[in-house]
Every structure is written in structure tokens, then in C-alpha cells.
Amino acid sequence: MSSIKTHTFDAVIVGAGGAGLMAALYASKGAKVAVLSKLYPTRSHTGAAQGGISAALGNLEEDRWEWHAYDTVKGSDYLADQDAVDILCQEAIETVIELEHMGLPFDRLPNGKISQRRFGGHTNNETGKPVMRACHAADRTGHMILQTLYQQCIKNEVTFFDEFHVVDLIRVDNTVRGVIAIEIATGEFHIFHSKAVLFATGGWGRCWEVTSNAHSLTGDGAVVCLRRGIPLEDMEFFQFHPTGIYKLGILITEGVRGEGGVLLNDKGERFMERYAPTIKDLASRDVVSRAIYLEIKAGRGIGGKNYVHLDVTPETVNKYLAEAGETRRIDRAYIEAKLPDIADFTRTYLGVDPVKEPMPVQPTAHYAMGGIPTNVDGCVVIDANNTVLPGLYAAGEVACVSVHGANRLGTNSLVDLVVFGRRAGRHMAEYCQGADLLPLPEGAADEVVAEFERIRNNKGGVKPYELRKRMQHTMTENVGVFRTEETLSTALTELRELRQAYQDVEIDDKGKRFNTDLLEAWELGCLLEIAEVTAVSALARKESRGGHARDDFPKRNDEEWLKHTLCHKEGDSYRLDYKPVVIGRYQPKERVY
Ligand SMILES: Cc1cc2nc3c(=O)[nH]c(=O)nc-3n(C[C@H](O)[C@H](O)[C@H](O)COP(=O)(O)OP(=O)(O)OC[C@H]3O[C@@H](n4cnc5c(N)ncnc54)[C@H](O)[C@@H]3O)c2cc1C
């Protein structure tokens, strides 16, 4: 250990997306903070977020935070913790204004206020009609958030360790003492010794074949915690976004439907009218993804293939706007202004001009509702009694507060990042002021260093990319939009075989500098573990709720399953436990859109 460089900070934040940066900004007001990121900060996936961030500002029409809260709880299929949802929706308003004051260039209305648009599942609770709640900067909202927060962190003198890949958490009994990271440029291990650690490492869409997620989203933070005895919550709930570009998975924002775009099947039918008569194409994502899947299964995919059309051409949109009795009309210039990146993606990747023709889309693995369990201050909780592990925090997509329950509403992730990132950062600063820096244990890095040497020198002949392909295939086939006992059991058998095969993974690059071969092999280990936890949690939950649709148990079952799953790793196996859902003003009822 003596040869390993050690750095000391009050607080270490792992991840430089929206959640990590917001937490860093607030923690840095009272503590000495380091942010470690395997990517250059502004390359984090938050920068890919397109459509918007919701807050009930009511800039265009009446809106209330309570309506936002109700929509979030309903969208979650009643699995969200309602105390946390209230905080999310109330604080969304001041946080968005705070971002505006930091300089975030939101689109604006002629009166100077922030522009807002419709998004799936966001409604006026009195009429049930869609409401304009999503604040946006064209279709680059996440990019603007990330740039703004990064600038603020630099201004606040947060120390950044860019391209440092965190591979272990130092936990001694119920205390945390820091993390172990590899400096990607040199291959050297570093110890970051601290009083507090926050994980904001994002999601794990890379478990599936077709995903909107960046290559880097491999669930590292969640797995590092899992391996150090922290359970993962509600992992069976993974969101499939209805509109990924056919075969590629690249996301077409729900903002397209928010602006009036519609989904059409092979017969040219606006099929969402049948599945969600009131808000149609703007039903929650789980509902729309299942509808697309069922249309395809019934042979109504375009040309019998497994995709449908997303049509935002002015001709089609204006036809449906007129039918709905709306006076608003759109034209080419409007689409180019409101959805410039989307237009660019489809022209570049598909040769399809969305102003003139419909886009081929299919559901794409998008968002992890589950993750590291936390309370509303971002403190990680480790059991069904919500016992806090002092000094350990999580925020953003990797965390499970839980405000998204079984299904997240569009635009609610960006709010989650900034609202709970801020709360976690604040709490960390306070915690660090009262806490001592506990000594590092002997050989803190030994275990993980040995694991990396094993992977580097392994001669087993198994190629990581082959395992990754098999994992992604079985997750898509068997742990996708619909699941059954049979498909989930098949997935588990295959994933266990893959876990065995992983022991024989052999990489080509044996060097130290920029050894992405080695790091990707390690990331594959994380993906395999996350995939297994997802399948184990899904097999046990014998009901359908939100993003977890069981063909063999098609109904939601509140009597037995209105509870959060906790998956603990014990040796080589997993143990499930459950904890109650916090119910508030909204008693569970059937969801109708
Ligand atoms: C294409 C797309 C569009 C989206 N659009 C919207 C939208 O319009 N509205 C909305 O609300 N949500 C949207 N989402 C969801 C939302 O963007 C994400 O859930 C959110 O940005 C996640 O932010 P985060 O801060 O948790 O993590 P990320 O932004 O994913 O950042 C993760 C960070 O962790 C770091 N990291 C990971 N592992 C390690 C490691 N081992 N060591 C060191 N660092 C590590 C990475 O370097 C990175 O800095 C979209 C998502 C996608 C993929």
C-alpha cells in the first residue's frame, strides 16, 4: 500500500454528471471536496438529456406542485415514497430558478419567462389533460445543466480528478473511509481518504442490446456498493423509453410527442388512442412502450417489422391539433427551433428528415428506477429499517430515494439530480464539519489490486465482448418490456453461466497506460452482477407494476407487493428483503390515462 498515492479530502464525490456536480457545489460550501470521474465531466450522460426538466412554474397555464406530485406518484404506479415526491416537486421550482440564476440559457417566452412544454404523464389534475411543465433549452437541456454546474464548481474551487476510474469503496464495519481509483492515463492506483463519499455514477442501460445509454453506463457505483454490503433497491424496475431510433437505440425525446408528434402503426392508426384515450401519446412511458410492443406482436409494426412510426411532420401534427380543437399550428421552422438535435440525429443516422417523413422507433432501455437506497438527504440506508451508514451518500440515477417508484416520468430525472444532489451536498458539508477523519485500514487497496492483476494476467481465452453480447441478448429477450417466470429463469441460468465464464476472461492489452481493455473487462463484471440482481428481483416480484410487466401475473397486486425490494449480496448469492412504501396523500388506485 505504501507505493500507492494517497489523497486526503473531507468529501469525495464519484461522478461528475448533474447529480455529482450539484452535490459537489453544495458540499464545497462547507467541506474540502474532490470529484472523481472516469469521463471528462462534461462528457457525462447528463449532457445527452434532451427534452426538459419539470417544475410546476405555471408559466403558460395553471399548474401546481401538488399536481406534479400526484402525476409522479401515479406514474410510479404508487411505488414511489410520497414524502420524497413532495420534496422533489416542491423544491423543483426553486431549484430550476436557481439554475436560471446561475446562467442556464433556458428557452424563453416572449414575456421573458422560462418556456415550458408538455411531456408524458404530466397533467392538469382537474381536467386530466396534458400540462406544460417541462422547462427546456431547445432539446439540449441536459447539456446546458451540465455546463452550468461545471462552471459553478470551477468557480467554487472544487478539485477535479478527471479520468479517474473508481473501483472500490473503503468500508470498515459501519464507517466509510474513502475510495480506491485507477488513474486511467497511467494505470496507477490511488487512494482517496475521506470522511464522506457520495456515489453519483449514473445508470446501467448497457445491460441491454438496444439502449439510449452511453457506453460508460455500466453501473459501477451500484456494484461497488453492493460488493461492500449495501443492498440495491427495486432493481426489477428498469424503464424502456418508447422511442429509440430503430436498431440503434439512440433516444428521440418525448418532447417530440410533447410538441404534437404522434405514434402510428403500419395501418397509419394513431394506436395510443386505444391504449390511453385521454392523453394518448403522452401516457407514461411504461404504458406507451407496452403498447408499441403489443402492436408489433399483433403484426402491426411497419412492414411487419419490429418498429413503429413517430410522426412530427407539420402536416400530421396540425391535423391532430385541429381534431383536438387546438388553435396552435406548427411549421418547419418551429420543429427546427424546438428539436434541432433530434432533426440532426435522424438525418445523420437514418437519412430521415423528420420534417418531411416519420421516424422509425422502437422501445430502448433507458433508465434505472432502482439503485442504492437513500433517505431524502442522500444518506445511504442499508436495511429495511432505513438504518443510515454514516458518511455514505448517493444521488442521481444510481440512487433510489425513491421518487420514481416503478416508473419514472419524463423530465423527472433531471429534477431528481438537482434537488437531491443539492440536499445530499448540503448534508455532506454538515456531516464533514462534525466528523473525524478515521484512519485507513491496512492494505485498503489489496483486494481490488489483486482482482485487477487477475484480470490482466488471465489466460482463460474468453473474450469480454463475447460475454457482453450474450448478456445483452438474454437481457433483451428475457428481462425486457414483458417478462414471465420462464423467461426470467432462462435469463438467470444464462447469467450464472456467464458469471462463471467471466472467471476466464482474457484481455489483449497487458499494459498500464490508457488500458481501456482492462477497465472495460472490469466494467463487464459490474454489468453481469447488475443484470443478475435485476433478474433475481424481477423473478421474485409476482405482479405487474410500472416498468415491470409480468405476462404471467398481469395485474398489480397491492396486497402482497406494495413494497420495495432490497437485494443483498451474500457471498456468491443474493438475498431479497422488502421494506414498506411511504404513502402520503395519495392512496393507490388503478391508473387510467
Ligand atoms: C439520451 C438521454 C436523454 C435523456 N433525457 C432526459 C430528459 O430530457 N429529462 C430528464 O429528466 N432525464 C433525461 N434522461 C435521464 C437523465 O439524463 C439521467 O438519468 C441523468 O442525467 C443521470 O445523471 P447522473 O448525474 O446520475 O449520472 P450521469 O450524468 O450518467 O453521470 C455519471 C458520472 O459518473 C461517472 N462515473 C461512472 N462510473 C464511474 C467510476 N467507476 N469511477 C468514476 N466515475 C464514474 C461518469 O464519469 C459520469 O461523470 C435522459 C437520458 C438519456 C440517456
The ligand as a Tripos MOL2 file, in Angstrom:
@<TRIPOS>MOLECULE
LIG
   53    58     1     0     0
SMALL
NO_CHARGES

@<TRIPOS>ATOM
      1 C1        -30.2890   10.1880  -24.2250 C.3       1 LIG1
      2 C2        -30.8980   10.5330  -22.9010 C.ar      1 LIG1
      3 C3        -31.7970   11.5780  -22.8120 C.ar      1 LIG1
      4 C4        -32.3640   11.9070  -21.5610 C.ar      1 LIG1
      5 N1        -33.2410   12.9610  -21.4910 N.ar      1 LIG1
      6 C5        -33.7400   13.3270  -20.2710 C.ar      1 LIG1
      7 C6        -34.5710   14.4710  -20.1410 C.ar      1 LIG1
      8 O1        -34.8600   15.1810  -21.0780 O.2       1 LIG1
      9 N2        -35.0490   14.7620  -18.9080 N.ar      1 LIG1
     10 C7        -34.7510   14.0050  -17.8120 C.ar      1 LIG1
     11 O2        -35.2170   14.3260  -16.7210 O.2       1 LIG1
     12 N3        -33.9410   12.9380  -17.9190 N.ar      1 LIG1
     13 C8        -33.4230   12.5770  -19.1120 C.ar      1 LIG1
     14 N4        -32.5970   11.4890  -19.2060 N.ar      1 LIG1
     15 C9        -32.1660   10.8080  -17.9830 C.3       1 LIG1
     16 C10       -31.0840   11.6210  -17.2960 C.3       1 LIG1
     17 O3        -30.3440   12.3190  -18.2430 O.3       1 LIG1
     18 C11       -30.1320   10.7320  -16.4980 C.3       1 LIG1
     19 O4        -30.8590    9.8890  -15.6650 O.3       1 LIG1
     20 C12       -29.2180   11.6160  -15.6590 C.3       1 LIG1
     21 O5        -28.5830   12.5750  -16.4540 O.3       1 LIG1
     22 C13       -28.1980   10.8350  -14.8640 C.3       1 LIG1
     23 O6        -27.3670   11.7790  -14.2130 O.3       1 LIG1
     24 P1        -26.3260   11.3610  -13.1010 P.3       1 LIG1
     25 O7        -25.7300   12.6120  -12.5930 O.co2     1 LIG1
     26 O8        -26.9790   10.4520  -12.1400 O.co2     1 LIG1
     27 O9        -25.2500   10.4920  -13.8950 O.3       1 LIG1
     28 P2        -24.5110   10.7150  -15.3070 P.3       1 LIG1
     29 O10       -24.8120   12.0240  -15.9220 O.co2     1 LIG1
     30 O11       -24.7690    9.4890  -16.0950 O.co2     1 LIG1
     31 O12       -23.0090   10.7770  -14.8860 O.3       1 LIG1
     32 C14       -22.3390    9.6690  -14.3230 C.3       1 LIG1
     33 C15       -20.9800   10.1340  -13.8800 C.3       1 LIG1
     34 O13       -20.3660    9.1090  -13.1390 O.3       1 LIG1
     35 C16       -19.0500    8.9330  -13.5730 C.3       1 LIG1
     36 N5        -18.6770    7.5370  -13.2860 N.ar      1 LIG1
     37 C17       -19.3780    6.4150  -13.5390 C.ar      1 LIG1
     38 N6        -18.7070    5.3420  -13.1020 N.ar      1 LIG1
     39 C18       -17.5720    5.8030  -12.5540 C.ar      1 LIG1
     40 C19       -16.4690    5.1870  -11.9330 C.ar      1 LIG1
     41 N7        -16.3790    3.8630  -11.7830 N.pl3     1 LIG1
     42 N8        -15.4570    5.9710  -11.4950 N.ar      1 LIG1
     43 C20       -15.5010    7.3230  -11.6590 C.ar      1 LIG1
     44 N9        -16.5300    7.9440  -12.2260 N.ar      1 LIG1
     45 C21       -17.5500    7.1900  -12.6670 C.ar      1 LIG1
     46 C22       -19.0500    9.3120  -15.0200 C.3       1 LIG1
     47 O14       -17.7650    9.7090  -15.4310 O.3       1 LIG1
     48 C23       -20.0310   10.4780  -15.0120 C.3       1 LIG1
     49 O15       -19.3690   11.6690  -14.6840 O.3       1 LIG1
     50 C24       -32.0260   11.1540  -20.4350 C.ar      1 LIG1
     51 C25       -31.1190   10.1120  -20.5240 C.ar      1 LIG1
     52 C26       -30.5650    9.7860  -21.7500 C.ar      1 LIG1
     53 C27       -29.6240    8.6150  -21.8140 C.3       1 LIG1
@<TRIPOS>BOND
     1     1     2 1
     2     2     3 ar
     3     2    52 ar
     4     3     4 ar
     5     4     5 ar
     6     4    50 ar
     7     5     6 ar
     8     6     7 ar
     9     6    13 1
    10     7     8 2
    11     7     9 ar
    12     9    10 ar
    13    10    11 2
    14    10    12 ar
    15    12    13 ar
    16    13    14 ar
    17    14    15 1
    18    14    50 ar
    19    15    16 1
    20    16    17 1
    21    16    18 1
    22    18    19 1
    23    18    20 1
    24    20    21 1
    25    20    22 1
    26    22    23 1
    27    23    24 1
    28    24    25 2
    29    24    26 1
    30    24    27 1
    31    27    28 1
    32    28    29 2
    33    28    30 1
    34    28    31 1
    35    31    32 1
    36    32    33 1
    37    33    34 1
    38    33    48 1
    39    34    35 1
    40    35    36 1
    41    35    46 1
    42    36    37 ar
    43    36    45 ar
    44    37    38 ar
    45    38    39 ar
    46    39    40 ar
    47    39    45 ar
    48    40    41 1
    49    40    42 ar
    50    42    43 ar
    51    43    44 ar
    52    44    45 ar
    53    46    47 1
    54    46    48 1
    55    48    49 1
    56    50    51 ar
    57    51    52 ar
    58    52    53 1
@<TRIPOS>SUBSTRUCTURE
     1 LIG1         1 GROUP 0 **** ****
